[in-house]
Amino acid sequence: MMRRLILPLVPLLLLIAAVVVPVPAVWAAEPQQAVFAGGCFWCLEHDLEVLPGVLSAESGYSGGATANPTYQQVSSGRTGHAESVLVRFDPELVSYTTLLRAFWRNVDPFDGQGQFCDRGSSYRPVIFTSSPDQLEQANKSIVLAGQELGASEAFAVAIEPLERFWPAEDYHQDYAERQALTYNFYRWRCGRDARLDAVWGEQARRAVVWKTAPAFPTNAG
């Protein structure tokens, strides 16, 4: 008797369960990563993490031979590392090509000896690539950035394969938010934004499409 009463209710119970119990979105894209070096990592971390679709940005070190380096070691210039930022992003919300545009417009591409007031190899600008696709897009971005600037001199931004990203010490993470007064004074005193405005004009610090570029995927993404 009880079974005859329950059986007609099974479809209704299944429908309720489907509505109430959340089902994971199995089609969601896996987060991806990109690594850039562009002078002081406090600044580059801050400028990239605000982009829609960026999940996190972490300051660290890449491009050298020393394992688990410290800030003091990297700053000495003897490890080969550059201050870098690891960006974790949702590729459905922001593309790697968009990150490339944001990177270029947050660096002085003509200065390979450092960036702004920070001098030395640990502040050199680098795009670290971790796949053939990233390498292809990085190379295209050089052409597109050159077209936008009408650059006559060679860019000093390097493209290097990513070997390892080493996270920086905790006190460097989210520095712009935790030490806003000190950070803002440093950024102003270093002349970062003044130089970016001089190089990129109204496009400085922006991730919008290249101004004078053809319809490469890098420009459209």
PyMOL commands that set and color helices and strands:
alter all, ss='L'
color gray80, all
select helices_A, chain A and resi 2-20+41-49+71-75+96-104+121-123+132-149+170-172+175-178+180-190+192-203+217-220
alter helices_A, ss='H'
color red, helices_A
select strands_A, chain A and resi 32-37+54-62+82-89+114-115+118-119+126-129+158-161+166-167
alter strands_A, ss='S'
color yellow, strands_A
deselect
rebuild
show_as cartoon
